[in-house]
């Protein structure tokens, strides 16, 4: 497991129980599970990200840093990291949770955040643990920052479209969505269209209604891109 090495650094705490707890979801019913470490990981993640931005993006104003940090510590970002690290195969889950395909992204995000808390503990806690977490996550944050530079509205296309439509047209986007496949987790389960001034501006597919709406908003933003300059 690549995260155990943290770029060659050995744990100061030889008791790696926190790592096991982080990857034991509360749905198992076990007393020692991910929840407490998730609470710790949330605080560690935010502070480590703030330090990362201070080092790598010192030119950003406070408001810009806050917005960027929100992207880099979001549940979506954690779920993507969990998928990249292939944590699903390592997470202990109860039967109901394991059978809930729609919940897997949330479970991955929760345990990934708990894992951050566990790494903080095992690599020294207040005596260096934060540095290790930041060093471990830095390459992932750098990759995400590059993606956000290419598309500042990444994963937030609905909000961007709403801001533009209110300012330019004086109205909110109108989304019309339908379920096309009842199978949970199907990437094309929902189909959504977005209208402005009763005119179709974009459409998209997604495993959830909000995902399909985001894709429709993304398509709409691409259509109005010349007007955004």
N, C-alpha and C positions, 0 to 999 in steps of 0.2 A: 504494500500500500504506500503510494508515493508520499502522502501527507505525513507519514510517520518519520520520514527522513528530514523534512523541512530544510532542504538544501544542505544536507550533510551535518546538521547540528544534532547532537545527541541529547535526549531529555535529561534535565537535571534531576527530575524526580523519576526514580526507577519504577515507581508504582504507576502503571499505565491503565489502572482501573477506570479513570475518567474517560479515556478513549472508548472503552467498552460501553460505559453508561451512555455516552453521547450517541452511540449507534444502536441504542436500545429504545425504541419508541414506546411511549406511555401506553399505546394500545395493547401491548403485551400483558399489561396488568402487573408487571413487576414493580416492586417498591423502588428499586434503584433504576431510574430511566433518564431520558434526555432532558426533562423539564427544567431542573435547576441549572444545568449547564447551558441550556438555551438562554435562560435569563442572564447568566454571566456573559455568554457569548455576544448577546445583543450590545451590551455596554462596551465590551472589548472591540467589537467590530467597528462601532461608530468612532471610538477614539483612535484606533489604528488607521481608519480611513481619513480622519481629520489630519493626522500626522503625515500620511502619505500625500495628501493634497497640499499641505504646507511645504513639503519638500519638492514635489514634482510640478505643482501648479501655483507657485507663489504669486503670480501675476493676477490671479482671479480675485475679484471683489468678494466680500463676505456672502452676499446674496447668491452669487454664482457658485461659490463653494458649497453653500448649503444645498442648492439645487442639484449639483453634480454628486455630492455625497448621498443625497436621497436616492439617486439612480444606482450608486455603487454599493448600497447596503440594503437594497429593496429585497422583498421576498422573491421577486422574479429573478433577480441577480443570483441570490442564494440557490434557488432551484436550478438555475443553469449551471452553477458551479458544482452542485451535487451530481448533476448528470455528467458533467465533464470528468469528475473524479470517480464516476461509476459507483456511487455510494449505495445505490439501491440493492445491489447484491450483498452488501455488508450490513444493512440495517435490519434489525430484528423487529418484526411487526406482528400484531395480533391477526387472526384469521380474517376478521371483518375489514381491517385496514388494508391488508394485503390484497383483498378482493375488490377494493374500491379504486379502480384505475384513475378516476378523476381526482382522487386525493393524493396521488403519488407525488406530484410536484410540491404540494404543501408539506408533506411528510419529509421529502428530501430537503426542503429549505429549513425546516425546523431542526432536523438532525445535523445539517451542515452548520447551522449557527451554534448548536450545542458542541459540535466538534471544535469550533473556534475557541469556545470557552475551555474545552478539555486541553487543547494544545497550549493555551495560555497557562493553565495550571501545571501541566507536565513539563513545560519548558521554563519554569522558574517563577510563574505568577508575577508579582510586582517586582521581582528581581530578574527582569529580562524577558519575561513571557510576551509582553506587548511587542517588543522588537522582533521576536521570532514570528509572531502572527503577521505583522506588517511585512516582513521580508517574504513570508510564504505567499501572501495574497498580492503583493506588488505586481508580479507579472500578469495576473488576472485583471487587476484594476487597470494596468497600462493598456491591455488589449481592449478593455471596455471603453476607456477614454478615447482611443483611436476610432472606435466604432461610433461613439457619440459625436466626435468631431466631424465624421462623414455625414451623420444624420443627427442633428441636435434634438430632434423630436422622437428619437428611437424609443419604441414601446410606449410613447405618450402622444400618439398622433391624434387621438380624439380631443385632447385638451388644446392642442395647437390649432386644430381645425375650428374648434369652438371659438377660440380667441379671434381668429381671422374672420369668421363669419359674423360675429357680433360687431366687430369694428368695421368691416367692409360692407356687410349686407343688412346689419341691424336685426338679425334673427339667429336662432340656434339651428344646428343641423338636425334633420329629421331622419332617424334610423328606422328601417323596417327590416326585421329579422324573422327567420323561420328555421325550424328544426328540420333538417333533411335526413338525418340518420339517428335513430334512438340509441345507438351504441355509445356508451360512455368512453371517452378517450379517443374517439374517431377524430382525426384532424380536420375532417370536413363535415362535422356534425351540424354546424350552424352556417347559414348563409345570410349575409347582411348587405343591405344597400343603404346608401346615405344620399339624401336629397337636400338641395339648397334652392330656395325659390321654386320649389316643386320640380326641379330639374335633377336628374340623376347625375351625381358627381363621382361616385365610386362604389365598388362592391368588393366583398371579401368573404373568405371561408375561415373557420376556426373550430377548435374542439369545444369552445364555450361561446355563449352569445357575445360576451365582452371582447373575446379574441377576434371574432368575425367582424365586430364593429370597428375594432382597432385597424384591421386590415382594410376595411372599406374607407376609413378616414385616411389611411396612408395613401390609398389610391387617389382619393380626392385631393390631397395635398400635392401629389405629383402632377395632377391636372392643373392646379392653380399656381404651380411653382413660379411661372413668370411674373405673376402678380405679387408674389411675396418679396421680390427683390426691390 
